[in-house]
Amino acid sequence: MLRRDEAYELVKKHVKTKNLVKHCLAVEVVMRALARRFGEDEELWGLAGLLHDLDYDYTKDDPENHGLKTIELLKDSDLPKSVLDAILAHCEKKELNTKMEKAIYAADPVTGFIVAAALITPEKSLSVIDTDFLERRFKEKLFAKGASREQMKSCEELGLSLEEFLSISLDAMRTISKDLGL
Protein backbone atom coordinates (compact mmCIF):
# COMPACT_ATOMS: atom_id res chain seq x y z
CA MET A 1 0.00 0.00 0.00
CA LEU A 2 1.05 3.57 -0.68
CA ARG A 3 2.84 5.09 2.31
CA ARG A 4 2.16 8.63 3.52
CA ASP A 5 5.60 9.90 2.40
CA GLU A 6 5.01 8.45 -1.07
CA ALA A 7 1.58 10.07 -1.21
CA TYR A 8 3.07 13.42 -0.25
CA GLU A 9 5.66 13.07 -3.04
CA LEU A 10 2.78 12.52 -5.48
CA VAL A 11 1.09 15.67 -4.19
CA LYS A 12 4.30 17.67 -4.68
CA LYS A 13 4.67 16.23 -8.19
CA HIS A 14 1.11 16.83 -9.41
CA VAL A 15 -0.12 19.82 -7.38
CA LYS A 16 1.65 22.95 -8.54
CA THR A 17 0.04 25.62 -6.36
CA LYS A 18 1.44 26.13 -2.88
CA ASN A 19 -1.99 26.98 -1.45
CA LEU A 20 -3.51 23.83 -2.91
CA VAL A 21 -0.73 21.73 -1.35
CA LYS A 22 -1.58 23.41 1.97
CA HIS A 23 -5.26 22.60 1.38
CA CYS A 24 -4.40 18.93 0.83
CA LEU A 25 -2.37 18.91 4.07
CA ALA A 26 -5.25 20.57 5.93
CA VAL A 27 -7.82 18.05 4.68
CA GLU A 28 -5.41 15.25 5.60
CA VAL A 29 -5.05 16.43 9.20
CA VAL A 30 -8.79 17.00 9.59
CA MET A 31 -9.49 13.53 8.20
CA ARG A 32 -6.99 12.00 10.64
CA ALA A 33 -8.69 13.81 13.53
CA LEU A 34 -12.10 12.59 12.40
CA ALA A 35 -10.76 9.03 12.07
CA ARG A 36 -9.52 9.24 15.68
CA ARG A 37 -12.89 10.58 16.79
CA PHE A 38 -14.68 7.61 15.20
CA GLY A 39 -12.10 4.93 16.00
CA GLU A 40 -11.27 4.47 12.31
CA ASP A 41 -7.97 3.92 10.49
CA GLU A 42 -6.12 7.27 10.64
CA GLU A 43 -3.66 6.25 7.94
CA LEU A 44 -6.35 5.44 5.38
CA TRP A 45 -8.45 8.48 6.20
CA GLY A 46 -5.35 10.68 6.09
CA LEU A 47 -4.34 9.31 2.68
CA ALA A 48 -7.80 10.06 1.31
CA GLY A 49 -7.52 13.64 2.57
CA LEU A 50 -3.98 14.15 1.32
CA LEU A 51 -4.70 12.80 -2.17
CA HIS A 52 -8.25 14.05 -2.72
CA ASP A 53 -7.27 16.96 -5.01
CA LEU A 54 -4.29 15.31 -6.70
CA ASP A 55 -5.76 16.03 -10.13
CA TYR A 56 -6.96 19.57 -9.49
CA ASP A 57 -4.39 21.27 -11.73
CA TYR A 58 -5.34 18.91 -14.56
CA THR A 59 -9.10 19.24 -14.14
CA LYS A 60 -9.71 22.79 -12.86
CA ASP A 61 -11.18 23.68 -16.26
CA ASP A 62 -12.76 20.23 -16.66
CA PRO A 63 -14.72 19.59 -13.43
CA GLU A 64 -16.47 16.57 -14.90
CA ASN A 65 -13.16 14.69 -14.68
CA HIS A 66 -12.16 15.92 -11.20
CA GLY A 67 -11.63 12.88 -9.02
CA LEU A 68 -11.68 10.53 -11.99
CA LYS A 69 -8.24 11.74 -13.10
CA THR A 70 -6.96 11.21 -9.52
CA ILE A 71 -8.14 7.59 -9.64
CA GLU A 72 -6.29 7.20 -12.93
CA LEU A 73 -3.12 8.75 -11.43
CA LEU A 74 -3.37 6.33 -8.49
CA LYS A 75 -4.18 3.17 -10.47
CA ASP A 76 -0.84 1.51 -9.62
CA SER A 77 -0.70 2.69 -6.00
CA ASP A 78 -2.32 -0.33 -4.33
CA LEU A 79 -4.70 1.87 -2.33
CA PRO A 80 -7.78 0.26 -0.80
CA LYS A 81 -11.06 0.83 -2.61
CA SER A 82 -12.32 2.73 0.44
CA VAL A 83 -9.72 5.48 -0.11
CA LEU A 84 -10.45 5.70 -3.83
CA ASP A 85 -14.19 5.82 -3.13
CA ALA A 86 -13.68 8.64 -0.62
CA ILE A 87 -11.74 10.62 -3.24
CA LEU A 88 -14.62 10.16 -5.68
CA ALA A 89 -17.19 11.02 -3.01
CA HIS A 90 -15.59 14.36 -2.09
CA CYS A 91 -16.38 15.69 -5.57
CA GLU A 92 -19.77 14.00 -5.81
CA LYS A 93 -18.69 11.32 -8.30
CA LYS A 94 -20.28 8.68 -6.08
CA GLU A 95 -22.93 8.52 -3.42
CA LEU A 96 -21.83 9.15 0.16
CA ASN A 97 -22.19 5.80 1.89
CA THR A 98 -19.38 5.28 4.38
CA LYS A 99 -18.18 7.39 7.28
CA MET A 100 -14.96 8.14 5.40
CA GLU A 101 -16.88 9.35 2.35
CA LYS A 102 -19.17 11.55 4.44
CA ALA A 103 -16.21 12.89 6.42
CA ILE A 104 -14.16 13.95 3.39
CA TYR A 105 -17.20 15.57 1.82
CA ALA A 106 -17.58 17.80 4.90
CA ALA A 107 -13.84 18.24 5.54
CA ASP A 108 -12.99 19.54 2.07
CA PRO A 109 -14.78 22.92 2.38
CA VAL A 110 -14.25 23.39 6.11
CA THR A 111 -10.48 23.75 5.69
CA GLY A 112 -10.85 26.67 3.27
CA PHE A 113 -13.46 28.21 5.52
CA ILE A 114 -11.14 28.04 8.54
CA VAL A 115 -8.21 29.47 6.55
CA ALA A 116 -10.41 32.37 5.41
CA ALA A 117 -11.44 33.02 9.02
CA ALA A 118 -7.81 33.11 10.16
CA LEU A 119 -6.85 35.45 7.32
CA ILE A 120 -9.39 38.12 8.29
CA THR A 121 -7.77 38.53 11.71
CA PRO A 122 -4.94 41.05 12.12
CA GLU A 123 -2.63 38.22 13.24
CA LYS A 124 -3.56 35.96 10.30
CA SER A 125 -3.27 33.01 12.64
CA LEU A 126 -5.29 29.97 13.64
CA SER A 127 -4.31 30.57 17.26
CA VAL A 128 -6.52 33.66 17.60
CA ILE A 129 -9.77 32.20 16.31
CA ASP A 130 -12.12 29.88 18.14
CA THR A 131 -15.21 27.84 17.41
CA ASP A 132 -17.54 30.69 18.39
CA PHE A 133 -15.78 32.98 15.89
CA LEU A 134 -16.18 30.29 13.19
CA GLU A 135 -19.86 29.80 13.97
CA ARG A 136 -20.51 33.54 13.65
CA ARG A 137 -18.70 33.64 10.28
CA PHE A 138 -20.65 30.54 9.18
CA LYS A 139 -23.88 32.54 9.45
CA GLU A 140 -22.50 35.29 7.18
CA LYS A 141 -23.57 34.23 3.68
CA LEU A 142 -20.96 36.36 1.91
CA PHE A 143 -18.03 35.26 4.06
CA ALA A 144 -15.94 32.56 2.32
CA LYS A 145 -18.90 32.01 0.01
CA GLY A 146 -16.96 29.38 -1.95
CA ALA A 147 -16.98 27.11 1.12
CA SER A 148 -20.26 25.23 0.85
CA ARG A 149 -22.26 25.59 4.06
CA GLU A 150 -24.39 22.64 2.95
CA GLN A 151 -21.33 20.40 2.63
CA MET A 152 -19.98 21.49 6.02
CA LYS A 153 -23.37 20.94 7.67
CA SER A 154 -23.38 17.41 6.28
CA CYS A 155 -21.16 16.64 9.29
CA GLU A 156 -24.48 16.02 11.04
CA GLU A 157 -24.78 12.79 9.02
CA LEU A 158 -21.73 11.63 11.00
CA GLY A 159 -23.47 12.44 14.28
CA LEU A 160 -21.45 15.62 14.81
CA SER A 161 -22.95 19.02 15.52
CA LEU A 162 -21.56 21.86 13.42
CA GLU A 163 -19.91 23.26 16.56
CA GLU A 164 -18.16 19.96 17.30
CA PHE A 165 -17.09 19.54 13.67
CA LEU A 166 -15.65 23.06 13.52
CA SER A 167 -13.83 22.49 16.82
CA ILE A 168 -12.30 19.18 15.70
CA SER A 169 -11.25 20.71 12.37
CA LEU A 170 -9.75 23.86 13.91
CA ASP A 171 -7.85 21.89 16.55
CA ALA A 172 -6.49 19.55 13.88
CA MET A 173 -5.37 22.39 11.61
CA ARG A 174 -3.63 24.14 14.52
CA THR A 175 -1.30 21.12 14.80
CA ILE A 176 0.13 21.97 11.38
CA SER A 177 -0.20 25.77 11.57
CA LYS A 178 3.45 26.27 10.57
CA ASP A 179 2.97 24.16 7.42
CA LEU A 180 -0.15 26.17 6.63
CA GLY A 181 1.59 29.50 7.29
CA LEU A 182 -1.08 30.39 9.83
C-alpha contacts under 8 A as a table, 3 or more apart, distances in Angstrom:
res1	aa1	res2	aa2	distance
1	M	77	S	6.62
1	M	78	D	4.92
1	M	79	L	5.57
1	M	80	P	7.83
2	L	6	E	6.30
2	L	7	A	6.54
2	L	77	S	5.67
2	L	78	D	6.31
2	L	79	L	6.22
3	R	6	E	5.24
3	R	7	A	6.22
4	R	7	A	4.97
4	R	8	Y	6.16
4	R	43	E	7.69
4	R	47	L	6.59
5	D	8	Y	5.08
5	D	9	E	6.30
6	E	9	E	5.06
6	E	10	L	6.40
7	A	10	L	5.07
7	A	11	V	6.37
7	A	47	L	7.12
7	A	50	L	7.35
7	A	51	L	6.91
8	Y	11	V	4.95
8	Y	12	K	6.26
8	Y	50	L	7.26
9	E	12	K	5.07
9	E	13	K	6.12
10	L	13	K	4.97
10	L	14	H	6.07
10	L	54	L	7.70
11	V	14	H	5.35
11	V	15	V	5.37
11	V	21	V	6.93
11	V	50	L	7.64
11	V	51	L	6.77
11	V	54	L	5.95
12	K	15	V	5.61
12	K	16	K	7.06
12	K	21	V	7.27
13	K	16	K	7.37
14	H	54	L	6.22
14	H	55	D	6.95
14	H	57	D	7.44
15	V	18	K	7.91
15	V	20	L	6.89
15	V	21	V	6.36
15	V	54	L	6.17
15	V	55	D	7.33
15	V	56	Y	7.16
15	V	57	D	6.26
16	K	20	L	7.68
16	K	21	V	7.67
16	K	57	D	7.04
17	T	20	L	5.26
17	T	21	V	6.40
18	K	21	V	5.14
18	K	22	K	6.33
19	N	22	K	4.96
19	N	23	H	6.16
20	L	23	H	4.80
20	L	24	C	6.24
21	V	24	C	5.10
21	V	25	L	6.33
22	K	25	L	5.03
22	K	26	A	6.10
22	K	179	D	7.14
22	K	180	L	5.60
23	H	26	A	4.99
23	H	27	V	6.17
23	H	111	T	6.87
23	H	112	G	7.17
24	C	27	V	5.22
24	C	28	E	6.10
24	C	49	G	6.38
24	C	50	L	4.82
24	C	51	L	6.83
24	C	52	H	7.16
24	C	53	D	6.81
25	L	28	E	4.99
25	L	29	V	6.29
25	L	49	G	7.52
25	L	50	L	5.73
26	A	29	V	5.27
26	A	30	V	6.22
26	A	111	T	6.13
26	A	173	M	5.97
26	A	176	I	7.78
26	A	180	L	7.60
27	V	30	V	5.12
27	V	31	M	5.97
27	V	46	G	7.90
27	V	49	G	4.90
27	V	50	L	6.42
27	V	104	I	7.66
27	V	107	A	6.09
27	V	108	D	5.98
27	V	111	T	6.38
28	E	31	M	5.13
28	E	32	R	6.20
28	E	45	W	7.45
28	E	46	G	4.60
28	E	47	L	6.71
28	E	48	A	7.14
28	E	49	G	4.03
28	E	50	L	4.64
29	V	32	R	5.04
29	V	33	A	6.24
29	V	46	G	6.55
29	V	49	G	7.61
29	V	172	A	5.81
29	V	173	M	6.44
29	V	176	I	7.89
30	V	33	A	5.08
30	V	34	L	6.19
30	V	49	G	7.89
30	V	107	A	6.58
30	V	111	T	7.98
30	V	168	I	7.37
30	V	169	S	5.25
30	V	172	A	5.50
30	V	173	M	6.69
31	M	34	L	5.04
31	M	35	A	6.07
31	M	42	E	7.51
31	M	45	W	5.53
31	M	46	G	5.45
31	M	48	A	7.90
31	M	49	G	5.96
31	M	103	A	6.98
31	M	104	I	6.71
31	M	107	A	6.94
32	R	35	A	5.02
32	R	36	R	6.28
32	R	42	E	4.81
32	R	43	E	7.17
32	R	45	W	5.85
32	R	46	G	5.02
33	A	36	R	5.11
33	A	37	R	6.22
33	A	42	E	7.60
33	A	168	I	6.82
33	A	169	S	7.46
33	A	172	A	6.17
34	L	37	R	4.90
34	L	38	F	6.26
34	L	103	A	7.26
34	L	168	I	7.37
35	A	38	F	5.20
35	A	39	G	5.83
35	A	40	E	4.59
35	A	41	D	6.03
35	A	42	E	5.17
35	A	45	W	6.33
35	A	100	M	7.93
36	R	39	G	5.04
36	R	40	E	6.10
36	R	41	D	7.59
36	R	42	E	6.39
37	R	40	E	7.75
40	E	45	W	7.84
41	D	44	L	5.57
41	D	45	W	6.27
42	E	45	W	5.15
42	E	46	G	5.74
43	E	46	G	5.09
43	E	47	L	6.13
44	L	47	L	5.13
44	L	48	A	6.32
44	L	83	V	6.44
45	W	48	A	5.19
45	W	49	G	6.38
45	W	83	V	7.10
45	W	100	M	6.56
46	G	49	G	5.09
46	G	50	L	6.06
47	L	50	L	5.04
47	L	51	L	5.98
47	L	83	V	7.17
48	A	51	L	5.40
48	A	52	H	5.69
48	A	83	V	5.17
48	A	84	L	7.24
48	A	86	A	6.35
48	A	87	I	6.04
48	A	104	I	7.74
49	G	52	H	5.36
49	G	87	I	7.79
49	G	104	I	6.69
50	L	53	D	7.67
51	L	54	L	5.20
51	L	70	T	7.86
51	L	87	I	7.45
52	H	67	G	7.25
52	H	70	T	7.48
52	H	86	A	7.95
52	H	87	I	4.92
52	H	90	H	7.37
53	D	56	Y	5.19
53	D	66	H	7.95
53	D	67	G	7.19
53	D	70	T	7.32
53	D	87	I	7.96
54	L	57	D	7.80
54	L	70	T	5.65
55	D	58	Y	5.30
55	D	59	T	6.13
55	D	66	H	6.49
55	D	67	G	6.76
55	D	69	K	5.77
55	D	70	T	5.00
55	D	73	L	7.85
56	Y	59	T	5.13
56	Y	60	K	5.41
56	Y	66	H	6.58
57	D	60	K	5.65
58	Y	61	D	7.73
58	Y	62	D	7.82
58	Y	69	K	7.87
59	T	62	D	4.55
59	T	63	P	5.68
59	T	64	E	7.88
59	T	65	N	6.12
59	T	66	H	5.39
59	T	69	K	7.63
60	K	63	P	5.97
60	K	66	H	7.48
62	D	65	N	5.89
62	D	66	H	6.97
63	P	66	H	5.00
65	N	68	L	5.17
65	N	69	K	5.96
66	H	69	K	6.04
66	H	70	T	7.22
66	H	91	C	7.04
67	G	70	T	4.99
67	G	71	I	6.37
67	G	87	I	6.21
67	G	88	L	5.24
67	G	91	C	6.50
67	G	93	K	7.27
68	L	71	I	5.16
68	L	72	E	6.40
68	L	88	L	6.97
68	L	93	K	7.97
69	K	72	E	4.94
69	K	73	L	6.15
70	T	73	L	4.95
70	T	74	L	6.15
70	T	87	I	7.91
71	I	74	L	5.07
71	I	75	K	6.00
71	I	84	L	6.52
71	I	87	I	7.93
72	E	75	K	5.17
73	L	76	D	7.80
74	L	77	S	5.15
74	L	78	D	7.91
74	L	79	L	7.72
75	K	78	D	7.31
79	L	83	V	6.57
79	L	84	L	7.07
80	P	83	V	5.61
80	P	84	L	6.78
81	K	84	L	5.06
81	K	85	D	5.90
82	S	85	D	5.08
82	S	86	A	6.16
82	S	100	M	7.79
83	V	86	A	5.10
83	V	87	I	6.35
84	L	87	I	5.11
84	L	88	L	6.38
85	D	88	L	5.06
85	D	89	A	6.01
85	D	94	K	7.35
85	D	101	E	7.06
86	A	89	A	4.86
86	A	90	H	6.20
86	A	100	M	6.18
86	A	101	E	4.43
86	A	104	I	6.67
87	I	90	H	5.49
87	I	91	C	7.26
87	I	101	E	7.70
87	I	104	I	7.81
88	L	91	C	5.80
88	L	92	E	6.42
88	L	93	K	4.97
88	L	94	K	5.86
89	A	92	E	4.83
89	A	93	K	5.50
89	A	94	K	4.95
89	A	95	E	6.28
89	A	96	L	5.93
89	A	101	E	5.63
89	A	102	K	7.73
89	A	104	I	7.67
89	A	105	Y	6.64
90	H	93	K	7.58
90	H	101	E	6.82
90	H	102	K	7.96
90	H	104	I	5.68
90	H	105	Y	4.40
90	H	108	D	7.14
91	C	105	Y	7.44
92	E	95	E	6.76
92	E	96	L	7.96
96	L	101	E	5.42
96	L	102	K	5.58
97	N	101	E	6.41
97	N	102	K	6.98
98	T	101	E	5.18
98	T	102	K	6.27
99	K	102	K	5.13
99	K	103	A	5.90
99	K	158	L	6.67
100	M	103	A	5.02
100	M	104	I	6.20
101	E	104	I	5.45
101	E	105	Y	6.26
102	K	105	Y	5.19
102	K	106	A	6.47
102	K	154	S	7.45
102	K	155	C	7.31
102	K	157	E	7.35
102	K	158	L	7.05
103	A	106	A	5.32
103	A	107	A	5.92
103	A	155	C	6.84
103	A	158	L	7.28
104	I	107	A	4.81
104	I	108	D	5.86
105	Y	108	D	5.79
105	Y	109	P	7.75
105	Y	151	Q	6.40
105	Y	152	M	7.78
105	Y	154	S	7.84
106	A	109	P	6.35
106	A	110	V	6.62
106	A	151	Q	5.09
106	A	152	M	4.55
106	A	153	K	7.15
106	A	154	S	5.98
106	A	155	C	5.79
107	A	110	V	5.20
107	A	111	T	6.46
107	A	152	M	6.97
107	A	169	S	7.71
108	D	111	T	6.09
108	D	112	G	7.54
109	P	112	G	5.51
109	P	113	F	6.30
109	P	147	A	4.90
109	P	148	S	6.14
109	P	151	Q	7.02
109	P	152	M	6.51
110	V	113	F	4.92
110	V	114	I	6.10
110	V	147	A	6.80
110	V	152	M	6.04
110	V	166	L	7.55
110	V	169	S	7.44
111	T	114	I	5.18
111	T	115	V	6.20
111	T	169	S	7.38
111	T	173	M	7.94
112	G	115	V	5.05
112	G	116	A	6.11
112	G	144	A	7.85
112	G	147	A	6.52
113	F	116	A	5.16
113	F	117	A	6.28
113	F	144	A	5.94
113	F	147	A	5.74
114	I	117	A	5.02
114	I	118	A	6.28
114	I	126	L	7.99
114	I	134	L	7.22
114	I	170	L	6.94
115	V	118	A	5.15
115	V	119	L	6.19
115	V	126	L	7.69
115	V	182	L	7.91
116	A	119	L	5.08
116	A	120	I	6.51
116	A	144	A	6.34
117	A	120	I	5.55
117	A	121	T	7.15
117	A	129	I	7.52
117	A	134	L	6.87
117	A	137	R	7.39
118	A	121	T	5.64
118	A	123	E	7.90
118	A	124	K	5.11
118	A	125	S	5.17
118	A	126	L	5.33
118	A	128	V	7.58
118	A	129	I	6.52
118	A	182	L	7.26
119	L	122	P	7.62
119	L	123	E	7.78
119	L	124	K	4.47
119	L	125	S	6.86
120	I	124	K	6.53
121	T	124	K	5.13
121	T	125	S	7.18
121	T	128	V	7.74
123	E	128	V	7.40
124	K	182	L	6.12
125	S	128	V	5.96
125	S	129	I	7.50
125	S	177	S	7.94
125	S	182	L	4.43
126	L	129	I	5.67
126	L	170	L	7.56
126	L	173	M	7.84
126	L	174	R	6.12
126	L	177	S	6.91
126	L	182	L	5.69
127	S	130	D	7.89
127	S	174	R	7.03
129	I	133	F	6.08
129	I	134	L	7.37
130	D	133	F	5.30
130	D	134	L	6.42
130	D	167	S	7.70
130	D	170	L	7.73
131	T	134	L	4.97
131	T	135	E	6.10
131	T	163	E	6.62
131	T	166	L	6.17
131	T	167	S	5.56
131	T	170	L	7.61
132	D	135	E	5.07
132	D	136	R	6.28
133	F	136	R	5.26
133	F	137	R	6.36
134	L	137	R	5.10
134	L	138	F	6.01
134	L	166	L	7.25
135	E	138	F	4.92
135	E	139	K	6.64
135	E	163	E	7.03
135	E	166	L	7.96
136	R	139	K	5.48
136	R	140	E	6.99
137	R	140	E	5.17
137	R	143	F	6.46
138	F	141	K	7.23
138	F	143	F	7.44
138	F	149	R	7.31
140	E	143	F	5.45
141	K	144	A	7.92
141	K	145	K	6.34
142	L	145	K	5.17
144	A	147	A	5.67
145	K	148	S	6.97
148	S	151	Q	5.26
148	S	152	M	6.39
149	R	152	M	5.08
149	R	153	K	5.99
150	E	153	K	5.11
150	E	154	S	6.28
151	Q	154	S	5.14
151	Q	155	C	7.65
152	M	155	C	5.97
152	M	162	L	7.57
153	K	156	E	6.07
153	K	162	L	6.10
154	S	157	E	5.55
154	S	158	L	7.65
155	C	158	L	5.32
155	C	159	G	6.91
155	C	160	L	5.62
155	C	161	S	6.91
155	C	162	L	6.67
155	C	165	F	6.65
156	E	159	G	4.93
156	E	160	L	4.85
156	E	161	S	5.60
156	E	162	L	6.94
157	E	160	L	7.26
160	L	163	E	7.99
160	L	164	E	5.98
160	L	165	F	5.98
161	S	164	E	5.19
161	S	165	F	6.17
162	L	165	F	5.05
162	L	166	L	6.04
163	E	166	L	5.25
163	E	167	S	6.14
164	E	167	S	5.04
164	E	168	I	6.13
165	F	168	I	5.21
165	F	169	S	6.09
166	L	169	S	5.11
166	L	170	L	5.96
167	S	170	L	5.20
167	S	171	D	6.02
168	I	171	D	5.28
168	I	172	A	6.10
169	S	172	A	5.13
169	S	173	M	6.16
170	L	173	M	5.15
170	L	174	R	6.16
171	D	174	R	5.20
171	D	175	T	6.82
172	A	175	T	5.49
172	A	176	I	7.48
173	M	176	I	5.53
173	M	177	S	6.18
174	R	177	S	4.81
176	I	179	D	5.33
176	I	180	L	6.34
177	S	180	L	4.95
177	S	181	G	5.95
177	S	182	L	5.01
178	K	181	G	4.97
178	K	182	L	6.17
179	D	182	L	7.81
